[in-house]
Amino acid sequence: MLAIDEAGSNRSIVTQLRAYLAQATLPEDGRLPPERDLSAALGVTRTELRKALGTLEAEGQIWRHVGKGTFMGNRPMDTLSDIAALSKRTNPAELMRARMIIEPEIARAAALTATPMHLAELRMCQARTREAATWRQYETWDTRLHRTVAEATQNTPLLGLFDMLNALRRAVTWGRLRSNPIKPEPDHHSFTEHETIIAAIENRDMNGAAAAMRTHLQSVERNLLARQSSEAD
């Protein structure tokens, strides 16, 4: 009976807490008042409040940052430690699937909003990839080219998604650079594929830009997985 009463009491406090948060005016970052103020406002002990907060946290309604407080919403994933933790739970194949879902749509948006400055930057990056003396130099300019496509969307959330995927790509695959120091061959697939992407963006061809980016990433995926397979043999 005691356990049932405690469970019922916790549900009641959770309901109170939901009602309080629904009408509360919180700061822009969504930070909740300190526990002592919340417990006083609800008329419950801090132990009871913490149990209710734990329920909301398990539901993803709030998140806690040790030393900073409790906040409404899902925990943001914007720190290096978050990326490092996520990289341990994923793999190159899974990451490529995510890229093929998101980056073609980024290219589609870029075709609508790219400015002359973005287009000039894309052309410069394309030239630098062709001039690269090593694979490392090539991949540096390749990354900059792809990020410029994301910048050309002029959309902060899309750029943030790209940066998160790129940080994951570095954590998951960037460390396994080619041991062969030779630069890309003149007929490397990315050169013509990048050209097709850039041309579509220049021509405001949204469908063409998305299709070209998807084709390019499919080539990248084939080469990446083939290289991993050969390294495993």
C-alpha positions as CSV (number, residue, x, y, z in Angstrom):
1,M,0.0,0.0,0.0
2,L,2.9,2.4,0.8
3,A,4.5,1.8,-2.6
4,I,1.2,2.5,-4.3
5,D,0.7,5.7,-2.3
6,E,4.2,6.8,-3.2
7,A,3.6,6.1,-6.9
8,G,0.4,8.1,-6.8
9,S,2.0,10.9,-4.9
10,N,4.8,11.1,-7.5
11,R,2.3,11.2,-10.4
12,S,0.5,14.0,-8.6
13,I,3.7,16.0,-8.2
14,V,4.6,15.3,-11.9
15,T,1.2,16.7,-12.9
16,Q,1.7,19.8,-10.7
17,L,5.2,20.3,-12.2
18,R,3.8,20.0,-15.8
19,A,1.1,22.5,-15.0
20,Y,3.6,24.9,-13.4
21,L,6.0,24.7,-16.4
22,A,3.2,25.1,-18.9
23,Q,2.4,28.6,-17.6
24,A,5.8,29.6,-16.3
25,T,7.8,32.4,-18.0
26,L,11.2,30.9,-18.4
27,P,14.4,32.7,-19.7
28,E,15.4,32.3,-23.3
29,D,17.6,29.3,-22.7
30,G,14.7,27.5,-21.0
31,R,16.4,27.2,-17.6
32,L,14.1,26.2,-14.8
33,P,14.1,28.0,-11.4
34,P,16.5,26.5,-8.7
35,E,15.2,23.4,-6.9
36,R,14.6,25.3,-3.7
37,D,12.3,27.8,-5.5
38,L,10.5,25.1,-7.5
39,S,9.9,23.0,-4.4
40,A,8.5,26.0,-2.5
41,A,6.3,27.0,-5.4
42,L,4.8,23.5,-5.6
43,G,4.7,22.9,-1.9
44,V,6.7,19.7,-2.0
45,T,10.0,18.6,-0.6
46,R,13.2,18.7,-2.7
47,T,13.4,14.9,-2.7
48,E,9.8,14.7,-4.1
49,L,10.7,17.4,-6.6
50,R,13.8,15.5,-7.8
51,K,11.7,12.4,-8.4
52,A,9.3,14.3,-10.5
53,L,12.1,16.0,-12.4
54,G,13.6,12.6,-13.0
55,T,10.3,11.5,-14.6
56,L,10.3,14.4,-17.0
57,E,13.9,13.9,-17.8
58,A,13.3,10.3,-18.7
59,E,10.5,11.5,-21.1
60,G,12.9,13.9,-22.7
61,Q,10.9,16.9,-21.5
62,I,13.9,18.4,-19.6
63,W,17.6,17.9,-19.4
64,R,20.1,18.7,-16.6
65,H,23.6,20.2,-16.8
66,V,25.7,19.6,-13.7
67,G,26.6,23.0,-12.2
68,K,24.4,25.0,-14.5
69,G,20.8,23.8,-13.8
70,T,17.8,22.1,-15.4
71,F,16.5,23.2,-18.8
72,M,13.3,22.6,-20.8
73,G,13.6,20.4,-24.0
74,N,16.0,17.8,-25.3
75,R,19.7,17.9,-24.4
76,P,21.5,19.8,-27.1
77,M,24.3,17.9,-28.8
78,D,26.8,20.7,-29.5
79,T,29.9,19.8,-27.6
80,L,33.0,17.8,-28.5
81,S,32.2,15.3,-25.8
82,D,28.8,14.7,-27.3
83,I,30.3,14.1,-30.8
84,A,32.9,11.7,-29.3
85,A,30.2,9.7,-27.5
86,L,28.0,9.5,-30.6
87,S,31.0,8.5,-32.8
88,K,31.5,5.4,-30.6
89,R,27.9,4.3,-31.3
90,T,28.0,4.7,-35.1
91,N,30.2,3.6,-38.1
92,P,31.2,4.8,-41.6
93,A,28.3,3.0,-43.3
94,E,25.7,4.4,-41.0
95,L,27.2,7.9,-41.3
96,M,27.1,7.8,-45.1
97,R,23.4,6.9,-45.0
98,A,22.8,9.9,-42.9
99,R,24.8,12.1,-45.3
100,M,22.8,10.8,-48.2
101,I,19.6,11.8,-46.5
102,I,20.7,15.3,-45.5
103,E,23.3,16.6,-47.9
104,P,21.3,16.3,-51.2
105,E,18.6,18.4,-49.6
106,I,21.2,20.9,-48.5
107,A,22.4,21.1,-52.1
108,R,18.8,21.6,-53.2
109,A,18.4,24.5,-50.9
110,A,21.7,26.0,-51.9
111,A,20.6,26.1,-55.5
112,L,17.9,28.5,-54.5
113,T,19.8,30.8,-52.2
114,A,23.5,30.7,-53.2
115,T,25.0,34.2,-53.7
116,P,27.8,35.1,-56.2
117,M,30.2,35.0,-53.3
118,H,29.2,31.4,-52.5
119,L,29.6,30.4,-56.2
120,A,33.0,32.0,-56.3
121,E,34.0,30.1,-53.2
122,L,32.8,26.8,-54.6
123,R,34.8,27.4,-57.8
124,M,37.9,28.2,-55.8
125,C,37.5,25.1,-53.7
126,Q,37.1,23.0,-56.8
127,A,40.3,24.4,-58.3
128,R,42.2,23.8,-55.1
129,T,41.1,20.1,-55.0
130,R,42.5,19.7,-58.5
131,E,45.7,21.4,-57.5
132,A,46.2,19.4,-54.3
133,A,49.6,17.7,-54.0
134,T,48.5,15.2,-51.4
135,W,45.4,13.4,-50.3
136,R,45.4,15.4,-47.0
137,Q,45.3,18.7,-49.0
138,Y,42.6,17.3,-51.2
139,E,40.4,16.3,-48.3
140,T,40.8,19.7,-46.6
141,W,39.5,21.5,-49.7
142,D,36.9,18.9,-50.3
143,T,35.5,19.5,-46.8
144,R,35.5,23.3,-47.4
145,L,33.7,22.8,-50.7
146,H,30.9,20.7,-49.0
147,R,30.6,23.2,-46.2
148,T,30.3,26.1,-48.7
149,V,27.3,24.3,-50.2
150,A,25.8,24.2,-46.7
151,E,26.7,27.9,-46.1
152,A,25.0,28.8,-49.4
153,T,21.6,27.6,-48.0
154,Q,21.8,30.7,-45.7
155,N,20.0,28.5,-43.2
156,T,21.5,28.2,-39.7
157,P,19.8,24.8,-38.7
158,L,20.9,23.2,-42.0
159,L,24.5,24.5,-41.5
160,G,24.4,23.2,-38.0
161,L,23.3,19.7,-39.2
162,F,26.1,19.7,-41.7
163,D,28.7,20.7,-39.1
164,M,27.5,17.9,-36.8
165,L,27.7,15.3,-39.6
166,N,31.1,16.7,-40.6
167,A,32.4,16.5,-37.0
168,L,31.2,12.9,-36.8
169,R,32.8,12.1,-40.2
170,R,36.1,13.4,-38.8
171,A,35.8,11.3,-35.7
172,V,34.7,8.1,-37.5
173,T,36.6,8.1,-40.7
174,W,39.0,11.1,-40.9
175,G,41.6,9.4,-38.8
176,R,41.9,6.6,-41.3
177,L,43.5,8.7,-44.0
178,R,45.1,6.9,-46.9
179,S,48.7,5.8,-46.1
180,N,49.6,6.3,-49.8
181,P,50.9,9.9,-50.0
182,I,50.2,10.2,-53.8
183,K,47.7,12.9,-54.7
184,P,44.3,12.1,-56.4
185,E,44.5,11.0,-60.0
186,P,43.4,13.5,-62.7
187,D,40.3,11.4,-63.4
188,H,39.3,11.0,-59.7
189,H,35.5,10.7,-59.6
190,S,35.0,13.7,-57.3
191,F,36.3,16.2,-59.8
192,T,33.5,15.7,-62.4
193,E,30.9,15.1,-59.6
194,H,31.8,18.3,-57.9
195,E,31.6,20.1,-61.2
196,T,28.1,18.8,-61.8
197,I,27.0,19.9,-58.3
198,I,28.4,23.4,-58.7
199,A,27.0,23.8,-62.2
200,A,23.5,22.8,-60.9
201,I,23.7,25.3,-58.0
202,E,24.9,28.0,-60.5
203,N,21.9,27.3,-62.8
204,R,19.4,27.3,-59.9
205,D,18.6,23.7,-60.7
206,M,17.4,22.5,-57.3
207,N,16.5,19.0,-58.4
208,G,19.7,18.7,-60.4
209,A,21.8,19.8,-57.4
210,A,20.2,17.3,-55.1
211,A,20.6,14.5,-57.7
212,A,24.2,15.4,-58.3
213,M,25.0,15.5,-54.6
214,R,23.4,12.1,-54.1
215,T,25.4,10.6,-57.0
216,H,28.6,12.0,-55.6
217,L,27.9,10.6,-52.1
218,Q,27.1,7.2,-53.5
219,S,30.5,7.2,-55.2
220,V,32.2,8.3,-51.9
221,E,30.3,5.5,-50.1
222,R,31.4,2.8,-52.6
223,N,35.1,3.9,-52.4
224,L,35.0,4.2,-48.6
225,L,33.5,0.8,-48.0
226,A,35.7,-0.8,-50.6
227,R,38.8,0.7,-48.9
228,Q,37.7,-0.6,-45.5
229,S,37.1,-4.0,-47.0
230,S,40.6,-4.2,-48.5
231,E,42.2,-3.0,-45.2
232,A,40.3,-5.8,-43.4
233,D,41.7,-8.5,-45.8
